[in-house]
Each structure stands twice: as structure tokens, then as C-alpha cells.
Amino acid sequence: MKPDMFREPVTILVGLGFPAQVLGVMDAYQHLVEWPGSFRDSAHAVALKACQAALRGEIEAETARGLFVAFAQKHDLLASEILAIAAARGRGDRDPHVQ
């Protein structure tokens, strides 16, 4: 496995809600660079800096992955959580995020 690849891909939703697999640091970096400037925040800045550091070999790819996942969670981009909610709604279950 290449040193910039994640042990486990991160699946995020892109565009009109299509799932995309982020396989490594470079993929994560590209998604962060393409993130609209008006939506950039501290989570974005931290994840972007982590990806840059991982690409330079200063930190592990898994550290950058964790920060990218935190960014994706904050912005409701993780496909696994959204697909789980959709599946629960399809079964008629109550949305666990709504009180």
C-alpha cells in the first residue's frame, strides 16, 4: 500500500448527492481544494493543513484521514451516516437525529 493511501476509504457525498470514495490523502486534498471558499471554516483549514503535511511525509496518512472525516462529519458529507438514515426511513424507523 502506498504511504498516502488510507487503510479504509472515506465515502462522501458529492455533487447532487452521489457517493464518492476518498481513497487517500491526495483524494482528500483535492476535495478540500475544490470546497467553495464561502463554506470554508476552521475544520476545513485543519483538514487541508493535515493533508498537506501528510503529502510532505510529516504526518501519517491516517492522521490526515481522521481530520478529513471530522471535516466531512461537520458538513454532513459522510455517505455512511446519510445512507443509514435513508435506510432507516425506508423501514419506517424513527430518525435517530430528530428528537
N, C-alpha and C positions, 0 to 999 in steps of 0.2 A: 504494500500500500504506500502511495506517495505521502510524504510528510504533511502536505497541506490538505489531505483528504480527511473527512470526518469518518469516525467509526460507524456512525449511523446517520443517514441523510436527514435533513430537516425538510419537511413538506410544508410549503406555504401556499397561500392563495395569491395569484397574480391576475392582473387584467380584470376580466369580468368574472372572477372567482374560479379560475382554473387552477388546479393543483400543479405545483412545480417542485421538483426535488432540488434542494440545495445540497450538493454532494461534497463540497469542500470550501476552503477559505476563499478561493478566487470567485466561486459562485456567490457566496455571501457578500463579498466585497462588491461585486457587480450590481447586486440587488440594492445594496446600500447607496452606491454612487448614483443609481438611477432613481432613488427615492426623491420625490418632489421637495424642493427647497422649502416650500411653505409648511411642510409637515415634519421637518427635521427638528429633533429635540435632543435632550441630553442622552437618552437611550440610544438614539441614532449615532451621536458623536462617539459614545463609548464603544459601541459595536464596530463602528468604522475604524477607530484607532486600534482596536484589538485585531481586526482583520489585517490592517497594515503591519502591525507588529508581528503577527503570525507569518505573513508573507516574507518578512525580513528574517524570519527564524528566531525572533526574540522571545516569543511565547509559543506554547503548544497550540496546535490546531483545535484541540478540544476546549481550550480556554476561550478561544475566539468563538467556537460553536455555542458555548454556554451563553455568551454575551449576545450573540445573534439571536438565539432562542428567546432571551429576555426581551430584546427589541421586538421580535415578532409577536410575542405574547402581549406586550403592551399595546400593540397596534392591531390586535385581533387578526393576525395573519396566519397563525398556525392552522393548517388544514385538519390535523387530527382532532383538535378540540371542536372545530366547527362541524366536521363530518359526524362526530359523536353526537352533537346536539341535534343535527338534522336526522340522524338515525333514531334518536330517542323520540323526536316529534313524530316521525313516521310510525312508530309503535304506539303513539298516543301517550307516552310518558310525559310527565311534567318537566319543563325546562329547569335544570338544577341551578341556573344562574338567576332565575326570577324568583323573588320571594313572595 
